[in-house]
Amino acid sequence: LSPAAMQALEDLDVLTKEEIESLKDFKVKPNKNNIGNAVGEIRPAYHLEKK
């Protein structure tokens, strides 16, 4: 599950609070270089709005 997909599911109220808590490790992922060192984070940069 990607951080973007996780954000979309949260914004659309598809998940319960318990499900969000159990999937929290998918919300932010480490960005690693080609030798495996963490050099940053991958996180969502948007929020969906209901109209």
mmCIF entry with sequence, helices, sheets and N, C-alpha, C, O atoms, coordinates in Angstrom:
data_MODEL
# 
_entry.id   MODEL 
# 
_entity.id                         1 
_entity.type                       polymer 
_entity.pdbx_number_of_molecules   1 
# 
_entity_poly.entity_id                      1 
_entity_poly.type                           'polypeptide(L)' 
_entity_poly.nstd_linkage                   no 
_entity_poly.nstd_monomer                   no 
_entity_poly.pdbx_seq_one_letter_code       LSPAAMQALEDLDVLTKEEIESLKDFKVKPNKNNIGNAVGEIRPAYHLEKK 
_entity_poly.pdbx_seq_one_letter_code_can   LSPAAMQALEDLDVLTKEEIESLKDFKVKPNKNNIGNAVGEIRPAYHLEKK 
_entity_poly.pdbx_strand_id                 A 
# 
loop_
_entity_poly_seq.entity_id 
_entity_poly_seq.num 
_entity_poly_seq.mon_id 
_entity_poly_seq.hetero 
1 1  LEU n 
1 2  SER n 
1 3  PRO n 
1 4  ALA n 
1 5  ALA n 
1 6  MET n 
1 7  GLN n 
1 8  ALA n 
1 9  LEU n 
1 10 GLU n 
1 11 ASP n 
1 12 LEU n 
1 13 ASP n 
1 14 VAL n 
1 15 LEU n 
1 16 THR n 
1 17 LYS n 
1 18 GLU n 
1 19 GLU n 
1 20 ILE n 
1 21 GLU n 
1 22 SER n 
1 23 LEU n 
1 24 LYS n 
1 25 ASP n 
1 26 PHE n 
1 27 LYS n 
1 28 VAL n 
1 29 LYS n 
1 30 PRO n 
1 31 ASN n 
1 32 LYS n 
1 33 ASN n 
1 34 ASN n 
1 35 ILE n 
1 36 GLY n 
1 37 ASN n 
1 38 ALA n 
1 39 VAL n 
1 40 GLY n 
1 41 GLU n 
1 42 ILE n 
1 43 ARG n 
1 44 PRO n 
1 45 ALA n 
1 46 TYR n 
1 47 HIS n 
1 48 LEU n 
1 49 GLU n 
1 50 LYS n 
1 51 LYS n 
# 
_struct_asym.id          A 
_struct_asym.entity_id   1 
# 
loop_
_struct_conf.conf_type_id 
_struct_conf.id 
_struct_conf.pdbx_PDB_helix_id 
_struct_conf.beg_label_comp_id 
_struct_conf.beg_label_asym_id 
_struct_conf.beg_label_seq_id 
_struct_conf.pdbx_beg_PDB_ins_code 
_struct_conf.end_label_comp_id 
_struct_conf.end_label_asym_id 
_struct_conf.end_label_seq_id 
_struct_conf.pdbx_end_PDB_ins_code 
_struct_conf.beg_auth_comp_id 
_struct_conf.beg_auth_asym_id 
_struct_conf.beg_auth_seq_id 
_struct_conf.end_auth_comp_id 
_struct_conf.end_auth_asym_id 
_struct_conf.end_auth_seq_id 
_struct_conf.pdbx_PDB_helix_class 
_struct_conf.details 
_struct_conf.pdbx_PDB_helix_length 
HELX_P HELX_P1 AA1 PRO A 3  ? ASP A 11 ? PRO A 3  ASP A 11 1 ? 9 
HELX_P HELX_P2 AA2 LYS A 17 ? SER A 22 ? LYS A 17 SER A 22 1 ? 6 
HELX_P HELX_P3 AA3 LYS A 24 ? PHE A 26 ? LYS A 24 PHE A 26 5 ? 3 
# 
_struct_conf_type.id          HELX_P 
_struct_conf_type.criteria    ? 
_struct_conf_type.reference   ? 
# 
_struct_sheet.id               AA1 
_struct_sheet.type             ? 
_struct_sheet.number_strands   2 
_struct_sheet.details          ? 
# 
_struct_sheet_order.sheet_id     AA1 
_struct_sheet_order.range_id_1   1 
_struct_sheet_order.range_id_2   2 
_struct_sheet_order.offset       ? 
_struct_sheet_order.sense        anti-parallel 
# 
loop_
_struct_sheet_range.sheet_id 
_struct_sheet_range.id 
_struct_sheet_range.beg_label_comp_id 
_struct_sheet_range.beg_label_asym_id 
_struct_sheet_range.beg_label_seq_id 
_struct_sheet_range.pdbx_beg_PDB_ins_code 
_struct_sheet_range.end_label_comp_id 
_struct_sheet_range.end_label_asym_id 
_struct_sheet_range.end_label_seq_id 
_struct_sheet_range.pdbx_end_PDB_ins_code 
_struct_sheet_range.beg_auth_comp_id 
_struct_sheet_range.beg_auth_asym_id 
_struct_sheet_range.beg_auth_seq_id 
_struct_sheet_range.end_auth_comp_id 
_struct_sheet_range.end_auth_asym_id 
_struct_sheet_range.end_auth_seq_id 
AA1 1 LYS A 29 ? LYS A 32 ? LYS A 29 LYS A 32 
AA1 2 ALA A 38 ? ILE A 42 ? ALA A 38 ILE A 42 
# 
loop_
_atom_site.group_PDB 
_atom_site.id 
_atom_site.type_symbol 
_atom_site.label_atom_id 
_atom_site.label_alt_id 
_atom_site.label_comp_id 
_atom_site.label_asym_id 
_atom_site.label_entity_id 
_atom_site.label_seq_id 
_atom_site.pdbx_PDB_ins_code 
_atom_site.Cartn_x 
_atom_site.Cartn_y 
_atom_site.Cartn_z 
_atom_site.occupancy 
_atom_site.B_iso_or_equiv 
_atom_site.pdbx_formal_charge 
_atom_site.auth_seq_id 
_atom_site.auth_comp_id 
_atom_site.auth_asym_id 
_atom_site.auth_atom_id 
_atom_site.pdbx_PDB_model_num 
ATOM 1   N N  . LEU A 1 1  ? 0.858   -1.174 0.000  1.00 0.00 ? 1  LEU A N  1 
ATOM 2   C CA . LEU A 1 1  ? 0.000   0.000  0.000  1.00 0.00 ? 1  LEU A CA 1 
ATOM 3   C C  . LEU A 1 1  ? 0.900   1.232  0.000  1.00 0.00 ? 1  LEU A C  1 
ATOM 4   O O  . LEU A 1 1  ? 1.810   1.340  0.821  1.00 0.00 ? 1  LEU A O  1 
ATOM 5   N N  . SER A 1 2  ? 0.647   2.143  -0.908 1.00 0.00 ? 2  SER A N  1 
ATOM 6   C CA . SER A 1 2  ? 1.486   3.341  -0.999 1.00 0.00 ? 2  SER A CA 1 
ATOM 7   C C  . SER A 1 2  ? 0.983   4.433  -0.050 1.00 0.00 ? 2  SER A C  1 
ATOM 8   O O  . SER A 1 2  ? -0.181  4.416  0.348  1.00 0.00 ? 2  SER A O  1 
ATOM 9   N N  . PRO A 1 3  ? 1.851   5.379  0.314  1.00 0.00 ? 3  PRO A N  1 
ATOM 10  C CA . PRO A 1 3  ? 1.405   6.488  1.147  1.00 0.00 ? 3  PRO A CA 1 
ATOM 11  C C  . PRO A 1 3  ? 0.263   7.279  0.499  1.00 0.00 ? 3  PRO A C  1 
ATOM 12  O O  . PRO A 1 3  ? -0.637  7.744  1.199  1.00 0.00 ? 3  PRO A O  1 
ATOM 13  N N  . ALA A 1 4  ? 0.290   7.435  -0.823 1.00 0.00 ? 4  ALA A N  1 
ATOM 14  C CA . ALA A 1 4  ? -0.781  8.171  -1.511 1.00 0.00 ? 4  ALA A CA 1 
ATOM 15  C C  . ALA A 1 4  ? -2.111  7.437  -1.396 1.00 0.00 ? 4  ALA A C  1 
ATOM 16  O O  . ALA A 1 4  ? -3.143  8.064  -1.158 1.00 0.00 ? 4  ALA A O  1 
ATOM 17  N N  . ALA A 1 5  ? -2.099  6.125  -1.561 1.00 0.00 ? 5  ALA A N  1 
ATOM 18  C CA . ALA A 1 5  ? -3.332  5.340  -1.434 1.00 0.00 ? 5  ALA A CA 1 
ATOM 19  C C  . ALA A 1 5  ? -3.851  5.388  -0.004 1.00 0.00 ? 5  ALA A C  1 
ATOM 20  O O  . ALA A 1 5  ? -5.057  5.488  0.219  1.00 0.00 ? 5  ALA A O  1 
ATOM 21  N N  . MET A 1 6  ? -2.961  5.319  0.946  1.00 0.00 ? 6  MET A N  1 
ATOM 22  C CA . MET A 1 6  ? -3.363  5.383  2.352  1.00 0.00 ? 6  MET A CA 1 
ATOM 23  C C  . MET A 1 6  ? -4.035  6.720  2.653  1.00 0.00 ? 6  MET A C  1 
ATOM 24  O O  . MET A 1 6  ? -5.053  6.764  3.345  1.00 0.00 ? 6  MET A O  1 
ATOM 25  N N  . GLN A 1 7  ? -3.471  7.807  2.137  1.00 0.00 ? 7  GLN A N  1 
ATOM 26  C CA . GLN A 1 7  ? -4.055  9.136  2.348  1.00 0.00 ? 7  GLN A CA 1 
ATOM 27  C C  . GLN A 1 7  ? -5.441  9.223  1.723  1.00 0.00 ? 7  GLN A C  1 
ATOM 28  O O  . GLN A 1 7  ? -6.360  9.775  2.327  1.00 0.00 ? 7  GLN A O  1 
ATOM 29  N N  . ALA A 1 8  ? -5.597  8.683  0.520  1.00 0.00 ? 8  ALA A N  1 
ATOM 30  C CA . ALA A 1 8  ? -6.899  8.712  -0.151 1.00 0.00 ? 8  ALA A CA 1 
ATOM 31  C C  . ALA A 1 8  ? -7.942  7.947  0.657  1.00 0.00 ? 8  ALA A C  1 
ATOM 32  O O  . ALA A 1 8  ? -9.065  8.423  0.820  1.00 0.00 ? 8  ALA A O  1 
ATOM 33  N N  . LEU A 1 9  ? -7.588  6.776  1.161  1.00 0.00 ? 9  LEU A N  1 
ATOM 34  C CA . LEU A 1 9  ? -8.527  5.993  1.965  1.00 0.00 ? 9  LEU A CA 1 
ATOM 35  C C  . LEU A 1 9  ? -8.940  6.738  3.234  1.00 0.00 ? 9  LEU A C  1 
ATOM 36  O O  . LEU A 1 9  ? -10.103 6.700  3.637  1.00 0.00 ? 9  LEU A O  1 
ATOM 37  N N  . GLU A 1 10 ? -7.989  7.406  3.850  1.00 0.00 ? 10 GLU A N  1 
ATOM 38  C CA . GLU A 1 10 ? -8.303  8.196  5.047  1.00 0.00 ? 10 GLU A CA 1 
ATOM 39  C C  . GLU A 1 10 ? -9.207  9.374  4.709  1.00 0.00 ? 10 GLU A C  1 
ATOM 40  O O  . GLU A 1 10 ? -10.205 9.609  5.390  1.00 0.00 ? 10 GLU A O  1 
ATOM 41  N N  . ASP A 1 11 ? -8.860  10.115 3.657  1.00 0.00 ? 11 ASP A N  1 
ATOM 42  C CA . ASP A 1 11 ? -9.627  11.304 3.290  1.00 0.00 ? 11 ASP A CA 1 
ATOM 43  C C  . ASP A 1 11 ? -11.057 10.967 2.891  1.00 0.00 ? 11 ASP A C  1 
ATOM 44  O O  . ASP A 1 11 ? -11.965 11.768 3.117  1.00 0.00 ? 11 ASP A O  1 
ATOM 45  N N  . LEU A 1 12 ? -11.267 9.803  2.307  1.00 0.00 ? 12 LEU A N  1 
ATOM 46  C CA . LEU A 1 12 ? -12.603 9.398  1.865  1.00 0.00 ? 12 LEU A CA 1 
ATOM 47  C C  . LEU A 1 12 ? -13.389 8.671  2.955  1.00 0.00 ? 12 LEU A C  1 
ATOM 48  O O  . LEU A 1 12 ? -14.490 8.179  2.708  1.00 0.00 ? 12 LEU A O  1 
ATOM 49  N N  . ASP A 1 13 ? -12.828 8.605  4.151  1.00 0.00 ? 13 ASP A N  1 
ATOM 50  C CA . ASP A 1 13 ? -13.470 7.935  5.296  1.00 0.00 ? 13 ASP A CA 1 
ATOM 51  C C  . ASP A 1 13 ? -13.845 6.489  4.990  1.00 0.00 ? 13 ASP A C  1 
ATOM 52  O O  . ASP A 1 13 ? -14.917 6.018  5.371  1.00 0.00 ? 13 ASP A O  1 
ATOM 53  N N  . VAL A 1 14 ? -12.950 5.793  4.296  1.00 0.00 ? 14 VAL A N  1 
ATOM 54  C CA . VAL A 1 14 ? -13.165 4.388  3.956  1.00 0.00 ? 14 VAL A CA 1 
ATOM 55  C C  . VAL A 1 14 ? -12.753 3.486  5.115  1.00 0.00 ? 14 VAL A C  1 
ATOM 56  O O  . VAL A 1 14 ? -13.294 2.393  5.279  1.00 0.00 ? 14 VAL A O  1 
ATOM 57  N N  . LEU A 1 15 ? -11.801 3.942  5.913  1.00 0.00 ? 15 LEU A N  1 
ATOM 58  C CA . LEU A 1 15 ? -11.246 3.131  6.992  1.00 0.00 ? 15 LEU A CA 1 
ATOM 59  C C  . LEU A 1 15 ? -11.751 3.580  8.359  1.00 0.00 ? 15 LEU A C  1 
ATOM 60  O O  . LEU A 1 15 ? -12.032 4.758  8.581  1.00 0.00 ? 15 LEU A O  1 
ATOM 61  N N  . THR A 1 16 ? -11.860 2.623  9.262  1.00 0.00 ? 16 THR A N  1 
ATOM 62  C CA . THR A 1 16 ? -12.170 2.948  10.653 1.00 0.00 ? 16 THR A CA 1 
ATOM 63  C C  . THR A 1 16 ? -10.891 3.436  11.337 1.00 0.00 ? 16 THR A C  1 
ATOM 64  O O  . THR A 1 16 ? -9.794  3.275  10.801 1.00 0.00 ? 16 THR A O  1 
ATOM 65  N N  . LYS A 1 17 ? -11.034 4.020  12.502 1.00 0.00 ? 17 LYS A N  1 
ATOM 66  C CA . LYS A 1 17 ? -9.848  4.468  13.251 1.00 0.00 ? 17 LYS A CA 1 
ATOM 67  C C  . LYS A 1 17 ? -8.927  3.299  13.580 1.00 0.00 ? 17 LYS A C  1 
ATOM 68  O O  . LYS A 1 17 ? -7.704  3.446  13.573 1.00 0.00 ? 17 LYS A O  1 
ATOM 69  N N  . GLU A 1 18 ? -9.511  2.144  13.867 1.00 0.00 ? 18 GLU A N  1 
ATOM 70  C CA . GLU A 1 18 ? -8.711  0.953  14.169 1.00 0.00 ? 18 GLU A CA 1 
ATOM 71  C C  . GLU A 1 18 ? -7.927  0.501  12.938 1.00 0.00 ? 18 GLU A C  1 
ATOM 72  O O  . GLU A 1 18 ? -6.765  0.111  13.052 1.00 0.00 ? 18 GLU A O  1 
ATOM 73  N N  . GLU A 1 19 ? -8.549  0.551  11.776 1.00 0.00 ? 19 GLU A N  1 
ATOM 74  C CA . GLU A 1 19 ? -7.858  0.158  10.542 1.00 0.00 ? 19 GLU A CA 1 
ATOM 75  C C  . GLU A 1 19 ? -6.744  1.138  10.209 1.00 0.00 ? 19 GLU A C  1 
ATOM 76  O O  . GLU A 1 19 ? -5.661  0.731  9.788  1.00 0.00 ? 19 GLU A O  1 
ATOM 77  N N  . ILE A 1 20 ? -7.005  2.423  10.395 1.00 0.00 ? 20 ILE A N  1 
ATOM 78  C CA . ILE A 1 20 ? -5.972  3.432  10.159 1.00 0.00 ? 20 ILE A CA 1 
ATOM 79  C C  . ILE A 1 20 ? -4.782  3.179  11.073 1.00 0.00 ? 20 ILE A C  1 
ATOM 80  O O  . ILE A 1 20 ? -3.632  3.247  10.638 1.00 0.00 ? 20 ILE A O  1 
ATOM 81  N N  . GLU A 1 21 ? -5.057  2.889  12.332 1.00 0.00 ? 21 GLU A N  1 
ATOM 82  C CA . GLU A 1 21 ? -3.979  2.622  13.293 1.00 0.00 ? 21 GLU A CA 1 
ATOM 83  C C  . GLU A 1 21 ? -3.170  1.395  12.891 1.00 0.00 ? 21 GLU A C  1 
ATOM 84  O O  . GLU A 1 21 ? -1.943  1.405  12.988 1.00 0.00 ? 21 GLU A O  1 
ATOM 85  N N  . SER A 1 22 ? -3.839  0.347  12.444 1.00 0.00 ? 22 SER A N  1 
ATOM 86  C CA . SER A 1 22 ? -3.117  -0.877 12.078 1.00 0.00 ? 22 SER A CA 1 
ATOM 87  C C  . SER A 1 22 ? -2.320  -0.716 10.780 1.00 0.00 ? 22 SER A C  1 
ATOM 88  O O  . SER A 1 22 ? -1.388  -1.480 10.529 1.00 0.00 ? 22 SER A O  1 
ATOM 89  N N  . LEU A 1 23 ? -2.680  0.269  9.958  1.00 0.00 ? 23 LEU A N  1 
ATOM 90  C CA . LEU A 1 23 ? -1.986  0.490  8.684  1.00 0.00 ? 23 LEU A CA 1 
ATOM 91  C C  . LEU A 1 23 ? -1.052  1.703  8.721  1.00 0.00 ? 23 LEU A C  1 
ATOM 92  O O  . LEU A 1 23 ? -0.544  2.120  7.681  1.00 0.00 ? 23 LEU A O  1 
ATOM 93  N N  . LYS A 1 24 ? -0.823  2.270  9.902  1.00 0.00 ? 24 LYS A N  1 
ATOM 94  C CA . LYS A 1 24 ? -0.056  3.514  10.001 1.00 0.00 ? 24 LYS A CA 1 
ATOM 95  C C  . LYS A 1 24 ? 1.362   3.412  9.433  1.00 0.00 ? 24 LYS A C  1 
ATOM 96  O O  . LYS A 1 24 ? 1.925   4.422  9.010  1.00 0.00 ? 24 LYS A O  1 
ATOM 97  N N  . ASP A 1 25 ? 1.943   2.219  9.416  1.00 0.00 ? 25 ASP A N  1 
ATOM 98  C CA . ASP A 1 25 ? 3.296   2.067  8.874  1.00 0.00 ? 25 ASP A CA 1 
ATOM 99  C C  . ASP A 1 25 ? 3.344   2.295  7.364  1.00 0.00 ? 25 ASP A C  1 
ATOM 100 O O  . ASP A 1 25 ? 4.424   2.484  6.806  1.00 0.00 ? 25 ASP A O  1 
ATOM 101 N N  . PHE A 1 26 ? 2.198   2.279  6.703  1.00 0.00 ? 26 PHE A N  1 
ATOM 102 C CA . PHE A 1 26 ? 2.149   2.507  5.262  1.00 0.00 ? 26 PHE A CA 1 
ATOM 103 C C  . PHE A 1 26 ? 2.014   3.986  4.910  1.00 0.00 ? 26 PHE A C  1 
ATOM 104 O O  . PHE A 1 26 ? 2.166   4.352  3.744  1.00 0.00 ? 26 PHE A O  1 
ATOM 105 N N  . LYS A 1 27 ? 1.736   4.832  5.881  1.00 0.00 ? 27 LYS A N  1 
ATOM 106 C CA . LYS A 1 27 ? 1.499   6.253  5.597  1.00 0.00 ? 27 LYS A CA 1 
ATOM 107 C C  . LYS A 1 27 ? 2.788   6.989  5.224  1.00 0.00 ? 27 LYS A C  1 
ATOM 108 O O  . LYS A 1 27 ? 2.767   7.881  4.376  1.00 0.00 ? 27 LYS A O  1 
ATOM 109 N N  . VAL A 1 28 ? 3.886   6.628  5.838  1.00 0.00 ? 28 VAL A N  1 
ATOM 110 C CA . VAL A 1 28 ? 5.192   7.227  5.540  1.00 0.00 ? 28 VAL A CA 1 
ATOM 111 C C  . VAL A 1 28 ? 6.179   6.089  5.341  1.00 0.00 ? 28 VAL A C  1 
ATOM 112 O O  . VAL A 1 28 ? 6.290   5.191  6.176  1.00 0.00 ? 28 VAL A O  1 
ATOM 113 N N  . LYS A 1 29 ? 6.895   6.139  4.222  1.00 0.00 ? 29 LYS A N  1 
ATOM 114 C CA . LYS A 1 29 ? 7.886   5.094  3.943  1.00 0.00 ? 29 LYS A CA 1 
ATOM 115 C C  . LYS A 1 29 ? 9.259   5.738  3.764  1.00 0.00 ? 29 LYS A C  1 
ATOM 116 O O  . LYS A 1 29 ? 9.359   6.867  3.284  1.00 0.00 ? 29 LYS A O  1 
ATOM 117 N N  . PRO A 1 30 ? 10.315  5.021  4.150  1.00 0.00 ? 30 PRO A N  1 
ATOM 118 C CA . PRO A 1 30 ? 11.650  5.573  3.933  1.00 0.00 ? 30 PRO A CA 1 
ATOM 119 C C  . PRO A 1 30 ? 12.006  5.565  2.451  1.00 0.00 ? 30 PRO A C  1 
ATOM 120 O O  . PRO A 1 30 ? 11.668  4.630  1.726  1.00 0.00 ? 30 PRO A O  1 
ATOM 121 N N  . ASN A 1 31 ? 12.683  6.605  2.014  1.00 0.00 ? 31 ASN A N  1 
ATOM 122 C CA . ASN A 1 31 ? 13.214  6.670  0.657  1.00 0.00 ? 31 ASN A CA 1 
ATOM 123 C C  . ASN A 1 31 ? 14.684  6.285  0.758  1.00 0.00 ? 31 ASN A C  1 
ATOM 124 O O  . ASN A 1 31 ? 15.464  6.959  1.432  1.00 0.00 ? 31 ASN A O  1 
ATOM 125 N N  . LYS A 1 32 ? 15.058  5.206  0.091  1.00 0.00 ? 32 LYS A N  1 
ATOM 126 C CA . LYS A 1 32 ? 16.420  4.685  0.215  1.00 0.00 ? 32 LYS A CA 1 
ATOM 127 C C  . LYS A 1 32 ? 17.201  4.877  -1.078 1.00 0.00 ? 32 LYS A C  1 
ATOM 128 O O  . LYS A 1 32 ? 16.642  4.834  -2.174 1.00 0.00 ? 32 LYS A O  1 
ATOM 129 N N  . ASN A 1 33 ? 18.505  5.089  -0.926 1.00 0.00 ? 33 ASN A N  1 
ATOM 130 C CA . ASN A 1 33 ? 19.358  5.201  -2.107 1.00 0.00 ? 33 ASN A CA 1 
ATOM 131 C C  . ASN A 1 33 ? 19.710  3.800  -2.609 1.00 0.00 ? 33 ASN A C  1 
ATOM 132 O O  . ASN A 1 33 ? 19.240  2.804  -2.059 1.00 0.00 ? 33 ASN A O  1 
ATOM 133 N N  . ASN A 1 34 ? 20.533  3.727  -3.650 1.00 0.00 ? 34 ASN A N  1 
ATOM 134 C CA . ASN A 1 34 ? 20.809  2.428  -4.276 1.00 0.00 ? 34 ASN A CA 1 
ATOM 135 C C  . ASN A 1 34 ? 21.668  1.493  -3.431 1.00 0.00 ? 34 ASN A C  1 
ATOM 136 O O  . ASN A 1 34 ? 21.843  0.331  -3.797 1.00 0.00 ? 34 ASN A O  1 
ATOM 137 N N  . ILE A 1 35 ? 22.204  1.965  -2.318 1.00 0.00 ? 35 ILE A N  1 
ATOM 138 C CA . ILE A 1 35 ? 22.920  1.049  -1.425 1.00 0.00 ? 35 ILE A CA 1 
ATOM 139 C C  . ILE A 1 35 ? 22.119  0.760  -0.151 1.00 0.00 ? 35 ILE A C  1 
ATOM 140 O O  . ILE A 1 35 ? 22.618  0.125  0.778  1.00 0.00 ? 35 ILE A O  1 
ATOM 141 N N  . GLY A 1 36 ? 20.870  1.236  -0.124 1.00 0.00 ? 36 GLY A N  1 
ATOM 142 C CA . GLY A 1 36 ? 19.969  0.890  0.967  1.00 0.00 ? 36 GLY A CA 1 
ATOM 143 C C  . GLY A 1 36 ? 19.923  1.846  2.141  1.00 0.00 ? 36 GLY A C  1 
ATOM 144 O O  . GLY A 1 36 ? 19.228  1.579  3.122  1.00 0.00 ? 36 GLY A O  1 
ATOM 145 N N  . ASN A 1 37 ? 20.640  2.951  2.068  1.00 0.00 ? 37 ASN A N  1 
ATOM 146 C CA . ASN A 1 37 ? 20.607  3.931  3.158  1.00 0.00 ? 37 ASN A CA 1 
ATOM 147 C C  . ASN A 1 37 ? 19.359  4.800  3.048  1.00 0.00 ? 37 ASN A C  1 
ATOM 148 O O  . ASN A 1 37 ? 18.997  5.241  1.957  1.00 0.00 ? 37 ASN A O  1 
ATOM 149 N N  . ALA A 1 38 ? 18.708  5.043  4.171  1.00 0.00 ? 38 ALA A N  1 
ATOM 150 C CA . ALA A 1 38 ? 17.561  5.944  4.179  1.00 0.00 ? 38 ALA A CA 1 
ATOM 151 C C  . ALA A 1 38 ? 18.049  7.371  3.955  1.00 0.00 ? 38 ALA A C  1 
ATOM 152 O O  . ALA A 1 38 ? 18.913  7.861  4.683  1.00 0.00 ? 38 ALA A O  1 
ATOM 153 N N  . VAL A 1 39 ? 17.494  8.033  2.947  1.00 0.00 ? 39 VAL A N  1 
ATOM 154 C CA . VAL A 1 39 ? 17.910  9.395  2.606  1.00 0.00 ? 39 VAL A CA 1 
ATOM 155 C C  . VAL A 1 39 ? 16.746  10.383 2.653  1.00 0.00 ? 39 VAL A C  1 
ATOM 156 O O  . VAL A 1 39 ? 16.912  11.557 2.321  1.00 0.00 ? 39 VAL A O  1 
ATOM 157 N N  . GLY A 1 40 ? 15.590  9.918  3.057  1.00 0.00 ? 40 GLY A N  1 
ATOM 158 C CA . GLY A 1 40 ? 14.417  10.788 3.135  1.00 0.00 ? 40 GLY A CA 1 
ATOM 159 C C  . GLY A 1 40 ? 13.180  9.963  3.411  1.00 0.00 ? 40 GLY A C  1 
ATOM 160 O O  . GLY A 1 40 ? 13.264  8.795  3.790  1.00 0.00 ? 40 GLY A O  1 
ATOM 161 N N  . GLU A 1 41 ? 12.032  10.587 3.217  1.00 0.00 ? 41 GLU A N  1 
ATOM 162 C CA . GLU A 1 41 ? 10.758  9.910  3.450  1.00 0.00 ? 41 GLU A CA 1 
ATOM 163 C C  . GLU A 1 41 ? 9.824   10.135 2.270  1.00 0.00 ? 41 GLU A C  1 
ATOM 164 O O  . GLU A 1 41 ? 9.864   11.174 1.610  1.00 0.00 ? 41 GLU A O  1 
ATOM 165 N N  . ILE A 1 42 ? 8.986   9.141  2.023  1.00 0.00 ? 42 ILE A N  1 
ATOM 166 C CA . ILE A 1 42 ? 7.930   9.263  1.029  1.00 0.00 ? 42 ILE A CA 1 
ATOM 167 C C  . ILE A 1 42 ? 6.643   9.429  1.812  1.00 0.00 ? 42 ILE A C  1 
ATOM 168 O O  . ILE A 1 42 ? 6.259   8.548  2.581  1.00 0.00 ? 42 ILE A O  1 
ATOM 169 N N  . ARG A 1 43 ? 5.974   10.559 1.617  1.00 0.00 ? 43 ARG A N  1 
ATOM 170 C CA . ARG A 1 43 ? 4.737   10.838 2.339  1.00 0.00 ? 43 ARG A CA 1 
ATOM 171 C C  . ARG A 1 43 ? 3.776   11.564 1.409  1.00 0.00 ? 43 ARG A C  1 
ATOM 172 O O  . ARG A 1 43 ? 4.207   12.235 0.471  1.00 0.00 ? 43 ARG A O  1 
ATOM 173 N N  . PRO A 1 44 ? 2.470   11.435 1.666  1.00 0.00 ? 44 PRO A N  1 
ATOM 174 C CA . PRO A 1 44 ? 1.501   12.108 0.807  1.00 0.00 ? 44 PRO A CA 1 
ATOM 175 C C  . PRO A 1 44 ? 1.599   13.626 0.946  1.00 0.00 ? 44 PRO A C  1 
ATOM 176 O O  . PRO A 1 44 ? 1.903   14.148 2.018  1.00 0.00 ? 44 PRO A O  1 
ATOM 177 N N  . ALA A 1 45 ? 1.338   14.320 -0.159 1.00 0.00 ? 45 ALA A N  1 
ATOM 178 C CA . ALA A 1 45 ? 1.410   15.783 -0.156 1.00 0.00 ? 45 ALA A CA 1 
ATOM 179 C C  . ALA A 1 45 ? 0.099   16.389 -0.643 1.00 0.00 ? 45 ALA A C  1 
ATOM 180 O O  . ALA A 1 45 ? 0.103   17.417 -1.320 1.00 0.00 ? 45 ALA A O  1 
ATOM 181 N N  . TYR A 1 46 ? -1.018  15.759 -0.302 1.00 0.00 ? 46 TYR A N  1 
ATOM 182 C CA . TYR A 1 46 ? -2.325  16.256 -0.726 1.00 0.00 ? 46 TYR A CA 1 
ATOM 183 C C  . TYR A 1 46 ? -3.383  15.797 0.270  1.00 0.00 ? 46 TYR A C  1 
ATOM 184 O O  . TYR A 1 46 ? -3.125  14.939 1.114  1.00 0.00 ? 46 TYR A O  1 
ATOM 185 N N  . HIS A 1 47 ? -4.564  16.370 0.164  1.00 0.00 ? 47 HIS A N  1 
ATOM 186 C CA . HIS A 1 47 ? -5.756  15.927 0.889  1.00 0.00 ? 47 HIS A CA 1 
ATOM 187 C C  . HIS A 1 47 ? -6.929  16.030 -0.068 1.00 0.00 ? 47 HIS A C  1 
ATOM 188 O O  . HIS A 1 47 ? -7.080  17.028 -0.773 1.00 0.00 ? 47 HIS A O  1 
ATOM 189 N N  . LEU A 1 48 ? -7.753  15.002 -0.092 1.00 0.00 ? 48 LEU A N  1 
ATOM 190 C CA . LEU A 1 48 ? -8.961  15.027 -0.902 1.00 0.00 ? 48 LEU A CA 1 
ATOM 191 C C  . LEU A 1 48 ? -10.061 15.734 -0.121 1.00 0.00 ? 48 LEU A C  1 
ATOM 192 O O  . LEU A 1 48 ? -10.146 15.611 1.101  1.00 0.00 ? 48 LEU A O  1 
ATOM 193 N N  . GLU A 1 49 ? -10.901 16.473 -0.837 1.00 0.00 ? 49 GLU A N  1 
ATOM 194 C CA . GLU A 1 49 ? -12.015 17.164 -0.207 1.00 0.00 ? 49 GLU A CA 1 
ATOM 195 C C  . GLU A 1 49 ? -13.323 16.638 -0.770 1.00 0.00 ? 49 GLU A C  1 
ATOM 196 O O  . GLU A 1 49 ? -13.459 16.437 -1.976 1.00 0.00 ? 49 GLU A O  1 
ATOM 197 N N  . LYS A 1 50 ? -14.278 16.417 0.114  1.00 0.00 ? 50 LYS A N  1 
ATOM 198 C CA . LYS A 1 50 ? -15.613 16.008 -0.324 1.00 0.00 ? 50 LYS A CA 1 
ATOM 199 C C  . LYS A 1 50 ? -16.406 17.248 -0.701 1.00 0.00 ? 50 LYS A C  1 
ATOM 200 O O  . LYS A 1 50 ? -16.322 18.279 -0.032 1.00 0.00 ? 50 LYS A O  1 
ATOM 201 N N  . LYS A 1 51 ? -17.178 17.140 -1.777 1.00 0.00 ? 51 LYS A N  1 
ATOM 202 C CA . LYS A 1 51 ? -18.031 18.270 -2.190 1.00 0.00 ? 51 LYS A CA 1 
ATOM 203 C C  . LYS A 1 51 ? -19.460 17.839 -2.236 1.00 0.00 ? 51 LYS A C  1 
ATOM 204 O O  . LYS A 1 51 ? -20.336 18.641 -2.560 1.00 0.00 ? 51 LYS A O  1 
# 
